[in-house]
Amino acid sequence: MLPRGTDVRDRVIASDPGLSRLRSAGSATVSMGSALGVEYAFAEFSGAGAMGTVIAMLLGAIVAMMGSMALGDGSAWVKARTAAFFPVSLGLGLLLGVAVGPHARLMLAVFVGVMFVAVFVRRFGPAFFFYGFMGWMGYFFASFLHATLEMMPALLLAVVLASAWVLLLSVTVLRTNPTRTLRRVLSAFDARGRELARTCADLLATTDPQREGRLRRRLQARQARLAEAGLMVEGWSAQPGALPAGRSPAALRRSMVDAHHLLDQLATAADALVRSGSGLSVLAAEVADRLARRDDRGAGEVAHRLAALAEHAGGPAGGWWPARHFAAAALEVVAVLDEAPRPETPGTVVVDDFEPAVGLAFGNLPGSAATAGDVPARHRGWNPLSRLDFVSRQAIQGAVAGGLAILVGKELSSARYYWAVLAAFIMFTGTATRTETFLKGFNRVLGTLAGLLASIGFAELTAGSTTAVLITICGAMFCGFYLLRLSYAYMIFFMTIMIGQLYTVLNEFSAGLLVLRLEETAAGAVVGLAVALLVTPLSTRDTVRAARDHLLTALGELLTAAAGRLEHRRGGPEPDFDALTRTVDHRFYQLALIARPLGRPILGGTNSPRLRHRISLYAALATHGRALAVAVRRPGNPGATRPDGPVAACRALAAAVAELAAARPGDPQPAAAAPLARADVALFAHTPAAPGERAKDPVLRALGHVHHVLRELTATGPVDLRAAPSLPAPPMSRRQRQVRAGES
């Protein structure tokens, strides 16, 4: 049995590839907590007074929080250059706030302009995201705290001190080690592969039809998580210094694609074996269970027994063919898992000009903005603002939402309306579509409501104890940042607790104050939603359509490259099938990410079962595209001996994919019928292969699956959730079965 500690470790590693969430939360907590201490010590040393100490500590905490994220990656020189402009951006905001602070109406009007500029400068690069937000925070501090010109030197000194401190931390104790991080991401891929094996074991062992359906959906989710970890490996392997000397990113990419393909084969064979109803599922479940428990040697022994039984079973009926595929996949998985990533053997060509299929954003996969940036907004016909680029539209939305939040918030409180402004402005940070904006506002209100109730309890527990307050604040910081990527509501929940503790220290805590914060937050969220819907709205469905087109385009490029490889075309650069495969994976990841909000039950107008089914079809395209790439690039692939049929099928399927990309999702696809018919003829009429040979040929098998999924995508009307028909098992003589059993 797997030791319980190892099982827990695998779960933690699988849930957080590279421990990025843990690292981010730890860095933010250490940076903010230590910056508070540094600012407090310096304020006490300089005799700043009680109010000056509080302001310096708050400024230091803001700089540390933003700086810990901005300085997470890169060389020491890049971090120093980025941190050098922290005081500049914050100082400009402070100076502008001091200049207009005495004039209330002018201050509010300039505040709207500052919100526009804070978003507009994001077009200049990731660092400007933080510069814009710091400038906005500087203006906010100076305006609402009624800073004066005489206070500017002390404020700027606090900012410079915090910037220097967070830079020092980022290049020393909080420095990211690319090699160690890549090793952790590889461990996460392995752990997620074990999770997939565990789900296969549960699916093979279950006899409950309802649980069987749930386990199939879980298996699809496990495959998606495995692909996500593979993309993380892709991104981190391109980081300078991530790989040891003598190992190329291209070689690592190839080994990861092979491992990914084998695990997909394992899952596909397990599903087919369950559908066959064969008694061999019991032995296959033991194989998967041993893989999940890291008993690779035992899994290999049982897989050999399963292969022998499957070969001896034979016959036109039963589940011997999927059982044979499952055993073969398990044996190859064991071999791959035994070969941990290692430096290349002598004589292998090391590729220096490696181009990753996906780039990282602050150590993680990019969000929806990477796709939404090229999607046009609605109402372009009559609204000239909708014709602007994505960043300009968001800047306008943020400024309009902030201005309206000022008007609405002041109706609730003339002193605390900035909570409404903050809620409205933040809704356009890290979001792209109007559905994402709505969910962010909803989660902010939900987190504030839950945090309000928790804050009252914590205020009573920590009353009179400064140590307890500090521990609670640091704990809330850590938990908020650690759970941020799971749900924004968690972040706001813990932030509300932290704010409650700060008000306890300032002797201003009251339940009425927290209720007012909830009201202002809700008002800001409503304003932000209204702006997202009415001012240059970006439709989620339009963005999903764009992501779908990108996926189909990438698949078409893979099919075209496969056709060229199969007909042995010369004269051009050899296509990198591993890169093409990872591009398809990345495009599907973006599609699933953008479409995820449409499956939420709180949103009306969506058909969740139909949406989930179509997403599963696109996931199947990525899986079968990977199988095709692996089969085509292997030397001596069976399809190369008679390429006419597979080449014609690849080109016809590429044409069908292009037609699908040109049509609206869910609409009839009459134009795709002709290329799909040509692919059908190429695969089953003009390919000289018996049914058994076709099932054994990995190229024909992958093309057949792609053809079937594309036909499903062109179907109209109610979605049929029936199982995809499996390819026929090849007839074999007794002598062939004996030979194959002996080879096993």
Residue pairs with C-beta under 8 A, 6 or more apart in sequence:
1 293
2 292
2 293
2 294
2 295
6 294
10 191
10 194
10 195
11 191
13 19
13 184
13 187
13 188
13 191
14 188
14 191
14 192
14 194
14 195
14 225
14 229
16 22
16 188
17 184
17 185
17 188
17 189
17 192
17 228
17 229
17 232
18 181
18 182
18 184
18 185
18 188
18 232
18 236
18 363
19 181
19 184
20 181
20 363
20 364
21 481
21 482
21 483
21 484
21 485
22 482
23 72
23 176
23 181
23 363
24 68
24 69
24 72
24 363
24 481
24 482
24 484
25 477
25 478
25 479
25 480
25 481
25 482
26 174
26 478
27 68
27 72
27 169
27 170
27 174
28 64
28 65
28 68
28 69
28 477
28 478
28 481
29 474
29 477
29 478
29 481
30 68
30 169
30 173
30 174
31 64
31 65
31 67
31 68
31 165
31 166
31 169
31 174
32 61
32 64
32 65
32 68
32 477
33 470
33 473
33 474
33 477
34 64
34 165
34 169
35 60
35 61
35 63
35 64
35 162
35 165
35 166
36 57
36 60
36 61
36 64
38 60
38 161
38 162
38 165
39 53
39 56
39 57
39 59
39 60
39 61
39 158
39 161
39 162
40 53
40 56
40 57
42 56
42 158
42 161
43 52
43 53
43 56
43 57
43 158
44 53
46 154
48 56
48 154
52 151
52 154
54 506
55 141
55 145
55 155
55 158
56 154
56 155
56 158
58 141
59 90
59 141
59 155
59 158
59 159
59 162
60 158
60 159
60 161
60 162
60 165
61 162
62 134
62 137
63 86
63 90
63 134
63 159
63 162
63 163
63 166
64 162
64 165
64 166
66 86
66 130
66 133
66 134
67 83
67 86
67 130
67 162
67 163
67 166
67 167
67 170
68 166
68 169
68 170
68 174
69 130
69 362
70 82
70 83
70 126
70 127
70 130
71 79
71 82
71 83
71 166
71 167
71 170
72 170
72 176
72 362
72 363
73 176
73 239
73 360
73 362
73 363
74 82
75 240
76 171
79 167
79 170
79 171
80 167
80 171
82 127
82 130
83 163
83 164
83 166
83 167
83 170
84 163
85 127
85 131
86 130
86 131
86 134
86 159
86 162
86 163
87 156
87 159
87 160
87 163
88 131
89 130
89 131
89 132
89 134
89 135
89 138
90 134
90 135
90 137
90 138
90 159
91 138
91 156
91 159
92 135
92 138
93 114
93 134
93 135
93 136
93 137
93 138
93 139
93 140
93 141
93 142
94 138
94 139
94 141
94 142
94 147
94 152
94 155
94 156
94 159
95 142
95 152
96 110
96 114
96 138
96 139
96 142
97 107
97 138
97 139
97 140
97 141
97 142
97 143
97 147
98 142
98 147
98 148
98 149
98 151
98 152
100 106
100 107
100 110
100 143
101 107
101 142
101 143
101 146
101 147
101 148
107 143
108 406
110 139
111 139
111 140
111 143
111 402
111 406
111 421
112 399
112 402
112 403
112 406
113 399
114 135
114 136
114 139
115 136
115 398
115 399
115 402
115 425
116 395
116 396
116 398
116 399
117 132
117 135
117 395
118 132
118 133
118 135
118 136
118 398
119 132
119 391
119 394
119 395
119 398
119 399
119 428
120 132
120 391
120 392
120 395
121 128
121 131
121 132
122 128
122 129
122 132
122 391
122 394
123 389
123 391
123 392
126 361
126 362
133 429
136 425
138 159
140 418
141 147
141 155
142 155
144 418
147 155
176 363
178 236
178 239
178 240
178 241
178 242
179 241
179 242
179 243
179 244
181 236
181 239
181 242
181 363
182 233
182 236
182 237
182 239
182 242
182 243
185 229
185 232
185 233
185 236
186 233
186 341
188 229
188 232
189 226
189 229
189 230
189 232
189 233
189 256
189 259
190 337
192 222
192 225
192 226
192 229
193 226
193 259
193 263
193 333
193 337
194 291
194 292
194 294
195 222
195 225
195 292
196 219
196 222
196 223
196 226
196 263
196 266
196 267
197 263
197 266
197 288
197 289
197 291
197 292
197 333
198 288
198 289
198 292
199 215
199 218
199 219
199 222
199 267
200 219
200 266
200 267
200 270
200 284
200 285
200 288
201 285
201 286
201 288
201 289
201 291
201 292
202 215
203 212
203 215
203 216
203 219
203 270
203 271
203 274
204 270
204 273
204 274
204 281
204 282
204 284
204 285
204 288
205 281
205 282
205 285
205 289
206 212
206 215
212 274
216 271
217 612
219 267
219 270
219 271
220 616
220 619
222 267
223 263
223 264
223 267
223 619
223 623
224 589
224 592
224 619
226 260
226 263
227 260
227 585
227 588
227 589
227 622
228 365
228 589
230 256
230 257
230 260
230 582
230 585
231 357
231 358
231 365
231 582
231 585
231 586
231 589
232 360
232 364
232 365
233 252
233 253
233 256
234 253
234 256
234 356
234 357
234 358
234 582
234 586
235 356
235 358
235 359
235 360
235 365
236 242
236 360
237 243
237 249
237 252
237 253
237 354
237 356
238 249
238 354
238 355
238 356
238 359
239 360
243 249
243 252
244 343
245 343
246 343
246 344
246 350
247 341
247 342
247 343
247 344
247 350
248 344
248 348
248 349
248 350
248 351
248 352
248 354
249 351
249 354
249 356
250 350
250 351
250 354
250 576
250 578
251 344
251 348
251 350
251 351
252 341
253 578
253 579
253 582
254 578
255 336
255 339
255 341
257 578
257 581
257 582
257 626
257 629
257 630
258 336
258 630
259 333
259 336
259 337
260 626
261 626
261 627
261 630
262 329
262 332
262 333
262 336
263 333
264 623
264 626
264 627
265 325
265 329
265 332
265 627
266 288
266 326
266 329
266 330
266 333
268 325
268 623
269 322
269 323
269 325
269 326
269 329
270 284
270 288
270 326
272 319
272 322
272 325
272 726
273 280
273 281
273 284
273 319
273 322
273 323
273 326
274 281
275 723
275 726
276 318
276 319
276 322
276 726
277 319
278 318
278 319
278 320
278 322
278 323
280 306
280 309
280 310
280 313
280 319
280 320
280 323
281 319
281 323
283 302
283 305
283 306
283 309
283 323
284 306
284 323
284 326
284 327
286 302
287 299
287 302
287 303
287 306
287 326
287 327
287 330
288 299
288 330
290 296
290 298
290 299
290 302
291 299
291 330
291 333
291 334
296 334
296 337
296 338
297 334
299 330
299 334
300 330
300 331
300 334
303 327
303 330
303 331
303 334
304 327
304 331
304 744
306 323
306 326
306 327
306 330
307 323
307 324
307 327
307 328
307 331
307 741
307 744
308 741
308 744
309 323
310 320
310 321
310 323
310 324
310 327
311 320
311 324
311 737
311 738
311 740
311 741
311 744
312 737
312 741
313 320
313 323
314 320
314 732
314 737
316 729
316 731
320 729
321 695
321 729
321 730
322 726
327 744
344 350
355 579
356 582
357 579
357 582
357 583
357 585
357 586
358 365
358 366
358 582
358 586
358 589
359 366
360 366
361 367
361 370
364 485
365 589
367 430
367 432
367 593
368 431
368 432
368 433
368 436
368 543
368 590
368 593
368 594
369 390
369 432
370 590
371 432
371 543
371 546
371 547
371 550
371 590
371 594
372 390
372 432
372 433
372 538
372 543
372 546
372 594
373 389
373 390
373 391
373 432
374 390
374 546
375 390
375 538
375 539
375 542
375 543
375 546
376 386
376 387
376 542
377 383
377 386
377 387
377 393
377 536
377 537
377 538
378 386
378 536
378 537
378 538
378 539
378 542
379 386
379 536
379 537
380 386
380 387
383 536
385 393
385 396
385 535
385 536
386 393
386 536
388 396
388 536
390 432
390 538
393 536
393 538
394 428
396 535
396 536
397 428
397 531
397 532
397 535
397 536
398 425
398 428
400 531
400 535
401 424
401 425
401 427
401 428
401 524
401 527
401 528
401 531
401 532
402 421
402 424
402 425
404 424
404 527
404 530
404 531
405 417
405 420
405 421
405 423
405 424
405 425
405 523
405 524
405 527
405 528
406 417
406 420
406 421
408 417
408 420
408 523
408 524
408 526
408 527
409 416
409 417
409 418
409 419
409 420
409 421
409 520
409 523
409 524
410 417
412 420
412 516
412 519
412 520
412 523
413 516
413 520
416 513
416 516
416 517
416 520
417 520
419 516
419 517
419 520
419 521
419 524
420 520
420 521
420 523
420 524
420 527
421 524
422 524
423 441
423 444
423 520
423 521
423 522
423 523
423 524
423 525
423 528
424 524
424 525
424 527
424 528
424 531
425 524
425 528
426 440
426 444
427 437
427 440
427 441
427 444
427 524
427 525
427 528
427 529
427 532
428 437
428 528
428 532
430 440
431 437
431 440
432 538
432 543
432 594
433 538
433 539
433 540
433 543
433 594
433 597
434 532
434 533
434 537
434 538
434 539
434 540
435 540
435 597
435 598
435 603
436 540
436 597
437 528
437 529
437 532
438 529
438 532
438 603
439 488
439 597
439 600
440 488
441 524
441 525
441 526
441 528
441 529
442 525
442 602
443 487
443 488
443 489
443 492
444 488
444 489
444 492
444 521
444 525
445 518
445 521
445 522
445 525
446 489
446 492
447 488
447 489
447 490
447 491
447 492
447 493
447 495
447 496
448 492
448 493
448 496
448 517
448 518
448 521
448 522
449 518
450 489
450 493
450 496
451 492
451 493
451 494
451 495
451 496
451 497
451 500
452 496
452 500
452 514
452 515
452 517
452 518
454 493
454 496
454 497
455 496
455 497
455 499
455 500
455 501
455 514
456 500
456 511
456 514
458 472
458 497
458 500
458 501
459 500
459 501
459 504
459 509
461 468
462 468
462 469
462 472
462 501
462 504
463 504
466 505
469 501
469 504
469 505
472 497
472 498
472 501
473 498
473 501
473 502
476 494
476 495
476 497
476 498
476 501
477 494
477 498
479 490
479 494
480 490
480 491
480 492
480 493
480 494
480 495
480 498
481 491
483 490
483 491
483 494
484 490
484 491
496 514
496 517
499 517
500 509
500 514
503 509
503 510
503 513
540 594
540 595
540 597
540 598
541 598
543 594
544 591
544 594
544 595
544 598
544 665
545 664
545 665
547 587
547 590
547 591
547 594
547 595
548 591
548 618
548 661
548 665
549 661
550 587
550 590
550 591
551 584
551 587
551 588
551 590
551 591
551 618
551 621
551 622
552 657
552 658
552 660
552 661
553 587
553 657
553 658
553 661
554 580
554 583
554 584
554 587
555 584
555 621
555 622
555 625
555 657
555 706
556 654
556 657
556 658
556 661
557 580
557 583
558 577
558 580
558 581
558 583
558 584
558 625
558 628
558 629
559 625
559 628
559 650
559 651
559 653
559 654
559 657
559 706
560 650
560 651
560 654
561 575
561 577
561 580
562 577
562 628
562 629
562 632
562 646
562 650
562 699
563 646
563 647
563 650
563 651
563 654
564 572
564 575
565 575
565 577
565 632
565 633
566 632
566 639
566 640
566 643
566 646
566 647
566 650
566 699
567 643
567 647
568 640
568 643
577 629
577 630
577 632
577 633
578 629
578 633
580 629
581 625
581 626
581 629
581 630
584 621
584 622
584 625
584 626
585 622
585 626
587 622
588 618
588 619
588 621
588 622
591 615
591 618
592 615
592 618
592 619
595 611
595 615
597 603
598 606
598 608
598 611
599 606
599 608
599 611
599 612
600 606
601 608
609 719
609 721
610 719
613 719
613 721
614 665
614 713
614 719
617 709
617 712
617 713
618 713
620 705
620 709
621 706
621 709
621 710
624 702
624 705
624 706
624 709
625 702
625 706
627 698
627 701
627 702
627 705
628 699
628 702
628 703
628 706
630 698
631 637
631 639
631 698
631 699
631 702
632 639
632 699
637 698
637 699
638 696
638 697
638 698
638 699
638 700
639 646
639 697
639 698
639 699
639 700
642 687
642 688
642 689
644 686
644 687
645 682
645 683
645 686
645 687
645 688
645 689
645 700
646 682
646 687
646 699
646 700
646 703
648 678
648 679
648 682
648 686
649 679
649 682
649 683
649 687
649 703
649 707
650 703
652 675
652 676
652 678
652 679
652 682
653 675
653 676
653 679
653 703
653 706
653 707
653 710
655 675
655 678
656 672
656 675
656 676
656 679
656 710
657 710
659 669
659 671
659 672
659 675
660 669
660 672
660 710
660 713
660 714
662 671
663 669
663 671
663 672
666 716
667 716
668 716
669 713
669 714
672 710
672 714
673 714
676 707
676 710
676 711
676 714
679 703
679 707
680 707
683 700
683 703
683 704
683 707
687 694
687 700
689 697
689 700
690 730
691 727
691 728
691 730
691 731
692 728
692 729
692 730
692 731
692 732
693 730
694 700
694 701
694 704
694 727
695 701
695 727
695 728
695 729
695 730
696 730
701 727
704 727
705 724
708 724
708 725
709 724
712 724
732 740
